[in-house]
Amino acid sequence: MTRTSERPLDQPLPELHGNGLCLRHWDAESDADVETWLRGTTDPDFRRWNTPLTAVTTLDEARESLRTRAAQVAQGSSAFFRITDEDSGTTLGHIGINEIDPVLRVARVGYWVLPEARGRGTATRALTLVTSWVFAERSLHRVELGHALGHDISCRVAERSGFRHEGTLRDAMFEAGRHDAFRDVHLHARLATDPDPGAGPRR
């Protein structure tokens, strides 16, 4: 068996199955994926809690955004997944492991869920699934999760997924819709040695 510490970070992303979900890769050449990416990143609730460095407002910008992420996956610095329902294949949202540092074995995780998929534990199930995978298959030791202060739903998702609250980071995130003002961030993290709150992924 290949040891996880020997697994290259730039190997192709597998599909992850578990918790009633299938995590698939985004396809920048798929019109359906591009349209869903645009809808998710322009949703008012997403914009309330997230301020991307580069705004995505058109289909062309959404496609370029997905192409940029595909390049990051190829470089091994990120792993992005389209959250889908295991049975129907319906897209429910997005989850990504970002800023992977293979030396410190640390990364950050972010996610969003489409309006029609909220209230069903989608984010919690996806977060548990992808974290178990990244510990087992990509040899990470620590995964961090930061959300804007006041985003109570994201706070509950983190805690239910085994991400302990570690403190508050002052002015660590842009204010909604602005790049000239900041807001505080709740920092959560989970270690590979922490208890696993759910079943791991199967391929």
Buried (B, 14 or more C-beta within 10 A) or exposed (E): EEEEEEEEBEEEBBBBBBBBBBBBBBEBEBEEBBBBBBBBBBBEBBBEBBBEEEBBEEEEBBBBBBBEBBEBBEEBBBBBBBBBBBEEEEBBBBBBBBBBEBEEBBBBBBBBBBEEBBEEBBBBBBBBBBBBBBBBBBBBEBBBBBBBBEBEBBBEBBBBBBBEEEEEBEEBBBEEEEEEEBBBBBBBBBBBEBEBBBEBBEE
